[in-house]
Amino acid sequence: MQIQHEASGHKGAFYIEENGERLAEMIYTQAGDSRIIINHTEVSEALRGKNAGKQLVAASVEYARQHKLKILPLCPFAKSVFDKVKEYEDVLDK
């Protein structure tokens, strides 16, 4: 699975697309110059059980590290991943 990223203005998404169809998506909003807010994560049935959602969160963490951003996970799924993966604490906006 290849994670792709798109951004337009203050909004963006990490997503997985196959054959022109978006099968998983995590939407975020950039808040200021130093923070992104994860608003929503959705994974289609076709990718259930393949850790697609966790891979989207991992991609957002890598992006945040590269751009020196903090992440505020308002999405319940993303928040649960941050709660479980202590290695992500460096980018967590507390």
Legacy VTK file of the C-alpha trace (Angstrom):
# vtk DataFile Version 3.0
C-alpha trace
ASCII
DATASET POLYDATA
POINTS 94 float
0.000 0.000 0.000
1.324 3.373 -0.966
0.352 6.357 1.163
-0.182 9.517 -0.822
-0.493 13.084 0.419
-2.346 16.111 -0.872
-2.604 19.602 0.554
-4.539 22.653 -0.530
-4.440 25.793 1.562
-4.924 24.827 5.200
-6.490 21.424 4.480
-4.868 18.177 3.518
-5.172 14.412 3.479
-3.118 11.274 3.577
-4.772 8.577 1.522
-4.542 5.198 -0.189
-5.861 4.943 -3.711
-6.159 1.906 -5.959
-7.414 1.947 -9.539
-8.530 5.553 -9.172
-10.630 4.817 -6.088
-9.772 6.263 -2.681
-9.929 3.346 -0.250
-8.616 5.053 2.887
-8.264 8.661 3.918
-7.179 10.714 6.896
-8.151 14.382 6.704
-6.329 17.154 8.555
-6.380 20.918 8.940
-3.249 23.008 9.425
-3.636 25.338 12.398
-1.040 28.082 12.249
2.548 27.362 11.315
3.246 24.672 13.863
0.270 22.321 14.199
-1.962 20.015 12.214
-5.280 18.726 13.498
-6.370 15.244 12.400
-10.121 15.528 11.937
-11.240 12.225 10.442
-9.978 8.826 9.354
-11.945 6.464 7.134
-10.960 3.069 5.734
-13.058 1.075 3.270
-14.060 -2.513 3.936
-11.594 -3.621 1.229
-8.682 -2.585 3.478
-10.065 -3.608 6.876
-7.588 -5.660 8.878
-4.597 -4.476 6.826
-3.504 -1.707 9.224
-4.319 0.953 6.628
-5.494 3.434 9.280
-2.329 2.970 11.332
-0.235 3.483 8.203
-2.039 6.778 7.547
-1.262 7.933 11.086
2.373 6.860 10.667
2.581 8.906 7.456
1.217 11.958 9.268
3.803 11.521 12.034
6.628 11.336 9.483
5.259 14.437 7.749
5.053 16.290 11.079
8.627 15.368 11.947
9.923 16.511 8.563
8.105 19.854 8.820
8.614 20.388 12.564
4.888 20.285 13.318
2.827 19.027 16.236
-0.297 16.904 15.758
-3.574 17.301 17.619
-5.566 14.078 16.979
-9.246 15.014 17.344
-10.256 11.932 15.352
-10.990 9.125 17.853
-9.132 6.539 15.767
-6.007 8.674 15.395
-6.122 9.524 19.109
-6.252 5.822 19.983
-3.152 5.180 17.850
-1.288 8.039 19.552
-2.318 6.655 22.952
-0.856 3.226 22.079
2.316 4.194 20.193
4.636 5.982 22.599
7.189 6.642 19.806
4.791 9.266 18.442
4.849 11.423 21.598
7.476 13.753 20.099
4.905 15.151 17.643
1.837 15.000 19.898
0.338 18.391 20.736
-0.541 17.996 24.402
LINES 1 95
94 0 1 2 3 4 5 6 7 8 9 10 11 12 13 14 15 16 17 18 19 20 21 22 23 24 25 26 27 28 29 30 31 32 33 34 35 36 37 38 39 40 41 42 43 44 45 46 47 48 49 50 51 52 53 54 55 56 57 58 59 60 61 62 63 64 65 66 67 68 69 70 71 72 73 74 75 76 77 78 79 80 81 82 83 84 85 86 87 88 89 90 91 92 93
